[in-house]
Amino acid sequence: MGSLNTAVIVGRVYGKDIRGHGSKSAGLTNTLRVLGKSAAALVLLGDILKGVIACLIGLYLGVYAHSGEAIDCVSLLAAGAGAVIGHNWPVYFGFKGGKGALTGAAVLFMIDWVMALICLGAFVTIVALTRYVSLGTISATASFAAISFIPVFGNTPYFYTFACLMALIVIYKHRENIQRLLSGTENKLTF
């Protein structure tokens, strides 16, 4: 399911391979810049649904490590990770996909909405202050990994592994953005 990259599919409907235009990323931000708002809305919906449906399947499978809570549902964590990994390296599209942030956010909302809101707050704040979507995404992702270790959330070693793996994947996929941020050549979001 993760390999059904919405940006590539929508781009093909619009007559373009999104991976050959703009930042060459098969994700929401590049779709917005290259194809416009209506195409971006379809990608937004598709990437969120992909994460949600994968998590629902994981919950349905119901493989729990200990407590029976979502953070302890190994099948949910595996399905969520699979959606993000498939989005980034889609089997159906030559393993060239997006960066996994939006699908990852949908997965996080399915697992722990409080942590997701904290990360969303970090994202919105950074983007509002800097207009760099990539910096907001990287900051929110790093926040997710960091706050997953706060004892009040009651996370398990399975969740720590999931959080660190997801953060590493999303930040790794933003390595070119990090280089452009450091060199001052990263594109800002325009309103």
N, C-alpha and C positions, 0 to 999 in steps of 0.2 A: 504494500500500500504506500509506503514511503517513497517508493520509486516512481509513483505517479506524480511527476513534477508539474505542478499546476502552471508555473510560469512558462515552461516549455510548451505545454499543451495550449495555453491561451495564446502564446506567441504564434504558434502554428495556425490557429484560427485567424489571427490577424495578419497572417502571411509573412511572419518573420521568425527566425530562430533567435530568440532573445539572447542566447549565449554568444552571438556574433555582433552584438550592438552594445553601446554604452560601456558599462563596467564588465560586460560579458558574464555576469552572474545571473543565474536562473532564479531570481527571487523577486520579492515585492518592490523594493526600492528601484531596482533597475527597470522593472516593468513599468512603474510609475513614470520614470524619466523617459523611457523609450516609446511606450505605447499609450500612456495617458491614464486618466483616472478610472475610466470604465474597465479597462483591462486590469488595472491594479486592484479594483474591487473584486473582480473574479478570482484573482490570485490570492487575495486576502481571505476570501471565503474558502477557497479550496485548500489552502495550507492549514487553516484552522480546523476545518472538517477532517483533514487527513490525521492530524494529531489527536483530535477528539475520538474519532472512530477507532483508531488503533488502540487508544487507552480503554475504550469501552469493550473491545474484544479481549484485551488483557484482563480487565476486571471480570468479564464473563468466564474466562478460563479459571480464574480464582485460585492461583497458586500462591499461597501465603507462606511467609517464613515464620512468623510468630503470632502477632496480635490480631490479625484479621482486618487491620486498617489499611487504607490505600498506600501509605508510605511503606508498608510491609508486604505489599502485593508484588511478588517477584515477576509474575506474568505481566502486570501493568507496567512496571519499570522497564522490562524487556521490550514490550510492545512500543512504549514511548520512545525508547532508545532506537528501536528499529525504524520508526517513522522518521526520526531526525537523520539517522545514518542513510536511510534510503533517499531522503530528500537531497542530501549532500552528494551522494554518489549513486544516482538512479540507474538501476540495471537496464531499464528500457531505453535510456538516452545516453549510452556510452559512458556512464559513470561520471558525467559532467553536469552537476546540478547547482543548487543554491548554497546558502550558508547555514540554513537550519534554524535561524533565530525565531521566526514566526511559528513554525511547527513546534519548536522547542517550548515557546511560550504557551501554546495551546496545551501541550503535554503537562507543563508545570501547573497550569490552572486546573487540570483534571486531577492532579495528585495533591496539591496543597494550594488552595486559592489565596491564603494569607501570604505565603512566601511569594506567590506570583504577583500579588498587588504591590508588595514591597519592591520587587524587581521592576515592575511596570513604572512605579514612581521614580525609581532611579533612572530608567530609560527616558521618561518624559522630561524630567528635570535637566538631564544632560543635553538632550536634543533641543529643548527650549533655550538653554543658555548658550549652546555652541552652534546649533543647526547642523551638527554632524550626526547622522543616523548611525554610522558605524561606531562612533565613540559611545553613543548611548547604548547600543547593543552590547558592545564589549563591557561597558560598565555594569549593565544589568546582569550580564552573564557571570562576571566576576562576583557580583553581589550575591547571586544565587549560590555559587559554590561556597562563599564565605558564610552566609547565614544558615546554610544547611547544617553547619556544625554547632549552631547555638542550641544549647540543651533544651530550651523552652519548647522547641519544635518536636522534640522526642524522636528524632530520626534514628534509623538503624544503620548498621554498617553497609547494608545493601543500598540504602538511599545515599549514603556518603559516596559510594562507588559510582552510582548513577549520576549524582550531581557533579562530581569531578570529571567523569567521562564526558558528560554533555558540555560542561564548560570548556574543557580542552578542545573538543571538536569544534564548537562554535568559534572560539577564539582562534584556533588554527586556521579555520576557513576565512578569517578576517585578516590574515597576515599581510596581504597586499594593502588593505585599508590602513593597517598599523604603519606600514612603511610610508604611505602617502600622508598620513596624519603627522608623522615625524618630519617629513620633508615639506609640509605645508601645502601639498597639492591635492588633498582630498576634497571632493565636491561637497558643498554645503547644500542642505535642503532649502529650497526656495518656496515661499508661500505665495 
